[in-house]
């Protein structure tokens, strides 16, 4: 498992699998991909990563369109684009309306 912040991993999964603003997807789908691809610790539960989905909603990347117990359904406000940082070579997945800052917490350079 790489040492990448979970929100960045979620952004990557969304970019690769659900990157359309009219597409519905849920946290369970993303969680399964994160686990399958070893992007999160295998002992984490869906409840453990709920806070990261809330963070992405708070930044207006995602909009919560429905919820049933622990399953949350989302849509993107805007599609993500992949930009590689010239400083650290890390890929960042951001929308056009977001600040163009590297999502690598050890870098933070302008993209």
KOLMI-995269 format. One record per atom (N, C-alpha, C): y, x, z. Coordinates in pm, whole numbers, padded with zeros to 5 digits, always signed. Atoms other than C-alpha are relative to their C-alpha. Layout:
<nodes>
YXZ...
</nodes>
This chain:
<nodes>
-00118+00084+00000+00000+00000+00000+00124+00089+00000-00123-00078+00010+00335+00143-00103+00097-00042+00110-00098+00027-00104+00620+00165+00146+00126-00061-00063-00108+00073+00066+00839-00090-00032+00032-00122+00085-00033+00120-00077+01032-00360+00154-00064-00125-00061+00071+00120+00047+00854-00694+00132+00085-00083-00094-00084+00080+00090+01152-00868-00025+00002+00060-00140+00005-00063+00133+01147-00613-00308-00132-00029-00069+00131+00032+00057+00777-00674-00358-00004-00145-00047-00005+00141+00040+00837-01049-00368+00082-00014-00129-00081+00003+00122+01112-00996-00625-00080+00047-00121+00081-00052+00110+00873-00791-00838-00103-00104-00045+00100+00103+00033+00603-01060-00822+00066-00115-00075-00071+00109+00068+00855-01326-00919+00037+00043-00142-00038-00050+00132+00983-01113-01207-00119+00001-00095+00117-00016+00086+00634-01049-01340-00076-00130-00026+00084+00120+00012+00492-01400-01292+00075-00132-00010-00070+00129-00010+00758-01668-01242+00146+00010-00041-00140-00033+00028+01077-01541-01403+00067-00097-00100-00069+00102+00080+01207-01867-01550+00069-00094+00097-00075+00082-00096+01475-02077-01386-00045-00145+00005+00050+00137-00007+01296-02403-01468-00147-00007+00043+00140-00008-00041+00953-02290-01344-00012-00018+00152+00027+00018-00143+00820-02411-01007-00112+00093+00042+00105-00085-00057+00619-02175-00790+00009-00010+00151-00003+00013-00146+00527-02152-00426-00032+00131+00071+00020-00120-00081+00504-01901-00146-00147+00039+00008+00143-00032-00004+00124-01926-00140-00042+00080-00124+00031-00073+00123+00103-01810-00502+00048+00145+00010-00056-00135-00014+00328-01514-00432-00077+00079+00105+00074-00065-00107+00146-01434-00109-00135+00052-00049+00131-00041+00052-00190-01421-00287+00012+00121-00092-00021-00115+00089-00055-01183-00551+00035+00124+00082-00037-00113-00086+00103-00962-00284-00124+00061+00066+00122-00049-00066-00231-00938-00103-00096+00062-00101+00094-00048+00102-00440-00896-00418+00041+00138-00052-00050-00126+00055-00220-00612-00542+00034+00103+00109-00025-00091-00113-00203-00445-00197+00147+00035+00017-00143-00020-00017+00172-00489-00179+00045-00032+00142-00026+00028-00142+00153-00609+00182-00127+00033+00078+00115-00026-00086-00074-00534+00475-00095-00120-00005+00100+00106+00014-00396-00733+00451-00009-00089+00124+00008+00082-00121-00363-00857+00809+00119-00096+00014-00112+00094-00005-00036-01041+00738-00045-00139-00041+00026+00139+00037-00041-01419+00717+00121-00055-00073-00112+00065+00069+00175-01655+00517+00116-00025+00096-00105+00021-00100+00365-01730+00838+00080+00127+00027-00067-00127-00025+00447-01360+00878+00107+00031-00104-00097-00034+00104+00634-01346+00550+00099-00113-00031-00092+00112+00021+00817-01678+00575+00146+00045+00009-00136-00048-00020+01127-01494+00695+00056+00066-00127-00046-00066+00123+01143-01299+00367+00035-00101-00108-00035+00106+00094+01140-01615+00160+00132-00065+00041-00128+00055-00048+01420-01751+00379+00115+00093-00038-00102-00097+00037+01615-01432+00319+00035-00012-00149-00026+00013+00144+01575-01473-00058+00069-00132-00033-00073+00126+00017+01690-01834-00030+00146+00017+00045-00135-00022-00052+01990-01726+00178+00086+00082-00096-00075-00080+00097+02089-01476-00093+00016-00074-00133-00008+00086+00118+02063-01760-00348-00076+00053-00120+00093-00038+00106+01789-01594-00546-00094-00118-00025+00093+00114+00006+01551-01882-00468+00067-00125+00054-00038+00126-00063+01611-02246-00403-00128-00073+00038+00116+00071-00053+01364-02434-00189+00009-00144-00050-00005+00135+00058+01279-02754-00376-00095-00098+00068+00093+00088-00072+00996-02888-00158-00076+00083+00103+00079-00069-00101+00789-02806+00146-00103-00096+00057+00108+00075-00060+00458-02924+00286-00070+00093+00098+00052-00089-00104+00362-02759+00615+00043+00143-00030-00040-00139+00026+00353-02386+00530+00025+00029-00147-00023-00023+00142+00371-02427+00153+00143-00040-00036-00136+00024+00046+00721-02395+00015+00004+00017-00151-00015-00006+00145+00802-02467-00348+00142+00046-00032-00129-00060+00036+01082-02274-00516+00025-00009-00150-00046-00029+00136+01280-02239-00834+00104+00111+00014-00104-00102+00004+01502-01951-00930+00134-00063-00035-00132+00039+00046+01874-02002-00954+00025+00061-00138-00015-00073+00126+01879-01741-01232-00119+00094-00016+00108-00096+00020+01610-01525-01391+00039+00140+00050-00020-00137-00045+01568-01173-01261-00003+00095-00119+00012-00108+00097+01620-00859-01461-00042+00126+00073+00050-00124-00059+01456-00525-01399+00094+00113-00042-00090-00112+00026+01692-00230-01367-00051+00121+00078+00045-00121-00068+01581+00124-01290+00121+00079+00048-00107-00079-00060+01804+00322-01056-00001+00141-00059-00009-00136+00054+01927+00646-01211-00015+00106+00109+00007-00097-00110+01937+00813-00869-00142+00021+00051+00132-00013-00064+01594+00737-00721-00115-00043-00090+00100+00045+00098+01412+00596-01027-00082-00120+00046+00066+00120-00049+01311+00285-00830+00044-00119-00085-00035+00123+00071+01297-00046-01015+00055-00102+00099-00058+00109-00079+01520-00319-00874-00004-00125-00085+00010+00129+00069+01479-00684-00964+00113-00088+00054-00120+00069-00045+01813-00862-00949+00045-00101-00105-00058+00096+00093+01998-01153-01103+00132+00055-00052-00128-00045+00056+02307-01114-01316+00115-00019+00097-00111+00027-00092+02523-01259-01039-00003+00087+00126+00009-00085-00119+02402-01016-00770+00074+00131-00021-00057-00133+00007+02573-00690-00687-00105+00095-00056+00092-00094+00064+02417-00415-00895-00018+00123+00088+00026-00107-00097+02298-00205-00601-00151+00017+00010+00143-00031-00010+01960-00033-00579-00059-00066+00125+00067+00069-00111+01720-00232-00360-00083+00094+00086+00069-00099-00083+01560+00087-00229+00088+00029+00121-00085-00019-00119+01685+00104+00132+00037+00146+00026-00032-00142-00017+01681+00485+00118+00101+00048-00103-00090-00041+00108+01911+00488-00186+00132-00078+00007-00120+00084-00002+02160+00202-00225+00105+00035-00103-00096-00038+00105+02325+00353-00534+00037-00120-00086-00038+00101+00099+02512+00144-00785-00090+00014-00122+00087-00001+00119+02299+00045-01081+00082-00012-00126
</nodes>
